[in-house]
Amino acid sequence: MTATTGRPSRRGRPGHDRADVIRVGVQLFNEQGYDATSVADLTARLGVTKSALYHHVDSKEQILQIALDEALGGLEDALQAALGHPTADARLTAIVDGAVRVLTERLPQVTLLLRLRGNSDIELAALERRRRFDHTVTGLVREAQAEGLVRADLDAGVATRLIFGMINSVVEWYRPDGPVDPELLGAEIRAVALDGLRPRA
């Protein structure tokens, strides 16, 4: 977490608050790519001047940092909660449910995270945090294998990528105002992803 994200919000001009600026910034980054989005694009979408924009944020980079912290912070919190469960099966179930919940609740921010290319220090740091997250989840899969809950003939790293490949694909079609219930979505992904990893009878 950088120092910029923990600073108090500045007093802004009427019409937009800091949350609006972040929301619109993330929307534009997802629509046309972070590198292709200029400060002029942000001010045009918001209908404000550059000086008005800078009442809320220091830079385009700060918007990216805040959005990535929201996505990664949610995933990291879900992982910490999952690690508190007593069994490997419960921990693995909890991280799948938690990751789906974060994705549905913070869809624009997670979408941005998944589209990073590592073109800046901010992006590289976010990708490193994501790698640490994946490494820890791979450890949970290995623990489940040791307890006989996941097939031992599967590579734990590959299994983790397959699980999160399914979860991450949701950003391409899930809509918060659509017909799919997020709680049901989590249960269905868990059933498909985890049941397929169970040892054969």
C-alpha positions as CSV (number, residue, x, y, z in Angstrom):
1,M,0.0,0.0,0.0
2,T,1.5,3.3,-1.0
3,A,1.4,6.5,1.1
4,T,-0.9,8.2,-1.5
5,T,-3.7,5.8,-0.9
6,G,-3.8,6.5,2.9
7,R,-4.0,10.2,2.7
8,P,-7.2,12.1,3.5
9,S,-9.3,13.1,0.6
10,R,-8.9,16.7,-0.5
11,R,-11.8,19.0,-0.6
12,G,-13.1,19.0,-4.1
13,R,-15.3,21.2,-6.2
14,P,-19.0,20.7,-6.3
15,G,-20.3,18.1,-8.7
16,H,-17.8,15.3,-8.2
17,D,-16.1,13.7,-5.2
18,R,-13.0,11.6,-5.0
19,A,-15.0,8.4,-5.4
20,D,-16.4,9.7,-8.7
21,V,-13.0,10.5,-10.0
22,I,-11.7,7.0,-9.1
23,R,-14.8,5.3,-10.6
24,V,-14.6,7.1,-13.9
25,G,-10.8,6.7,-14.1
26,V,-11.1,2.9,-13.6
27,Q,-14.0,2.8,-16.2
28,L,-11.8,4.6,-18.7
29,F,-8.8,2.4,-18.0
30,N,-10.9,-0.7,-18.6
31,E,-12.5,0.7,-21.8
32,Q,-9.3,1.9,-23.6
33,G,-6.4,0.7,-21.6
34,Y,-4.4,2.5,-18.8
35,D,-1.5,3.6,-21.1
36,A,-3.9,5.0,-23.7
37,T,-5.9,7.0,-21.2
38,S,-4.7,10.6,-20.7
39,V,-5.6,13.2,-18.1
40,A,-7.4,15.0,-20.8
41,D,-9.6,11.9,-21.3
42,L,-10.4,11.9,-17.6
43,T,-11.3,15.6,-17.4
44,A,-13.4,15.2,-20.6
45,R,-15.4,12.3,-19.2
46,L,-15.9,14.0,-15.9
47,G,-16.6,17.4,-17.4
48,V,-14.1,19.2,-15.2
49,T,-10.9,21.1,-15.6
50,K,-7.4,19.7,-14.8
51,S,-7.2,21.8,-11.7
52,A,-10.6,20.5,-10.5
53,L,-9.4,16.9,-11.1
54,Y,-6.2,17.6,-9.1
55,H,-8.4,18.7,-6.1
56,H,-9.2,15.0,-5.7
57,V,-6.1,13.1,-6.9
58,D,-2.5,13.9,-7.6
59,S,-2.2,12.0,-10.9
60,K,-3.5,9.3,-13.2
61,E,-1.0,7.0,-11.5
62,Q,-2.7,7.5,-8.1
63,I,-6.1,6.5,-9.5
64,L,-4.4,3.2,-10.8
65,Q,-2.8,2.6,-7.4
66,I,-6.0,3.1,-5.5
67,A,-8.0,0.8,-7.8
68,L,-5.3,-1.9,-7.6
69,D,-5.1,-1.7,-3.8
70,E,-8.9,-2.1,-3.7
71,A,-8.8,-5.3,-5.8
72,L,-5.7,-6.8,-4.3
73,G,-6.6,-5.8,-0.7
74,G,-9.9,-7.6,-1.1
75,L,-8.3,-10.7,-2.4
76,E,-5.6,-10.6,0.3
77,D,-8.3,-10.1,3.0
78,A,-10.3,-13.1,1.6
79,L,-7.1,-15.2,1.7
80,Q,-6.3,-14.3,5.3
81,A,-9.9,-15.2,6.3
82,A,-9.6,-18.5,4.5
83,L,-6.4,-19.3,6.3
84,G,-8.2,-19.1,9.6
85,H,-10.3,-22.2,8.8
86,P,-9.3,-25.4,10.6
87,T,-9.1,-27.8,7.6
88,A,-7.5,-27.7,4.2
89,D,-10.9,-28.4,2.6
90,A,-12.5,-25.5,4.4
91,R,-9.7,-23.2,3.6
92,L,-9.8,-24.0,-0.1
93,T,-13.6,-23.6,-0.2
94,A,-13.4,-20.3,1.6
95,I,-10.8,-18.8,-0.8
96,V,-12.9,-19.8,-3.8
97,D,-16.0,-18.2,-2.3
98,G,-14.0,-15.2,-1.1
99,A,-12.4,-14.6,-4.5
100,V,-15.7,-14.8,-6.3
101,R,-17.3,-12.4,-3.7
102,V,-14.4,-9.8,-4.2
103,L,-14.7,-10.1,-8.0
104,T,-18.5,-9.5,-8.0
105,E,-18.3,-6.7,-5.4
106,R,-15.2,-4.9,-7.0
107,L,-15.7,-5.9,-10.6
108,P,-14.1,-2.8,-12.3
109,Q,-11.1,-2.9,-10.0
110,V,-10.5,-6.7,-10.5
111,T,-11.0,-6.3,-14.2
112,L,-8.3,-3.7,-14.2
113,L,-6.0,-5.9,-12.2
114,L,-6.4,-8.8,-14.6
115,R,-5.5,-6.6,-17.6
116,L,-2.2,-5.3,-16.3
117,R,0.8,-5.6,-18.5
118,G,3.5,-4.6,-16.1
119,N,4.4,-1.4,-17.9
120,S,5.1,0.6,-14.8
121,D,6.4,0.2,-11.2
122,I,2.9,0.3,-9.9
123,E,1.8,-2.5,-12.2
124,L,4.9,-4.6,-11.5
125,A,4.3,-4.2,-7.7
126,A,0.7,-5.3,-8.2
127,L,1.7,-8.3,-10.2
128,E,4.1,-9.3,-7.5
129,R,1.4,-9.1,-4.9
130,R,-0.8,-11.3,-7.2
131,R,2.0,-13.8,-7.5
132,R,2.3,-14.1,-3.7
133,F,-1.5,-14.6,-3.5
134,D,-1.3,-17.4,-6.1
135,H,1.6,-19.0,-4.4
136,T,-0.3,-19.1,-1.1
137,V,-3.4,-20.6,-2.7
138,T,-1.2,-23.2,-4.4
139,G,0.0,-24.1,-0.9
140,L,-3.6,-24.6,0.1
141,V,-4.1,-27.0,-2.8
142,R,-1.1,-29.0,-1.7
143,E,-2.4,-29.2,1.8
144,A,-5.7,-30.5,0.4
145,Q,-3.8,-33.1,-1.6
146,A,-1.9,-34.2,1.5
147,E,-5.3,-34.7,3.3
148,G,-6.6,-36.8,0.4
149,L,-9.2,-34.1,-0.6
150,V,-7.6,-33.3,-4.0
151,R,-6.3,-35.7,-6.5
152,A,-2.6,-36.3,-5.9
153,D,-1.8,-36.8,-9.6
154,L,-2.6,-33.1,-10.3
155,D,0.1,-30.4,-10.3
156,A,-1.0,-28.0,-7.5
157,G,0.2,-25.0,-9.5
158,V,-1.7,-26.0,-12.6
159,A,-4.8,-26.7,-10.5
160,T,-4.6,-23.3,-8.9
161,R,-4.4,-21.6,-12.4
162,L,-7.4,-23.6,-13.6
163,I,-9.5,-22.7,-10.6
164,F,-8.7,-19.0,-10.9
165,G,-8.9,-19.1,-14.7
166,M,-12.6,-20.1,-14.1
167,I,-13.1,-17.4,-11.5
168,N,-11.3,-14.7,-13.5
169,S,-13.3,-15.4,-16.6
170,V,-16.4,-14.1,-14.8
171,V,-15.2,-10.5,-15.5
172,E,-15.9,-11.0,-19.2
173,W,-19.6,-11.6,-18.7
174,Y,-20.9,-11.0,-15.2
175,R,-22.9,-7.8,-14.7
176,P,-24.0,-6.6,-11.2
177,D,-27.4,-5.6,-12.5
178,G,-27.8,-8.9,-14.4
179,P,-29.8,-12.0,-13.6
180,V,-27.0,-14.0,-12.0
181,D,-27.0,-14.0,-8.2
182,P,-23.5,-13.6,-6.8
183,E,-24.0,-16.0,-4.0
184,L,-25.3,-18.7,-6.3
185,L,-22.4,-17.9,-8.7
186,G,-19.9,-18.6,-6.0
187,A,-21.5,-21.9,-5.1
188,E,-21.7,-23.0,-8.8
189,I,-18.0,-22.1,-9.4
190,R,-17.0,-24.0,-6.3
191,A,-19.0,-27.0,-7.4
192,V,-17.5,-27.1,-10.8
193,A,-13.9,-26.1,-9.9
194,L,-13.4,-28.1,-6.7
195,D,-15.6,-31.2,-7.3
196,G,-13.5,-31.9,-10.4
197,L,-10.4,-32.0,-8.2
198,R,-11.7,-34.6,-5.8
199,P,-10.2,-38.1,-5.8
200,R,-12.0,-40.6,-7.9
201,A,-13.9,-43.3,-6.0
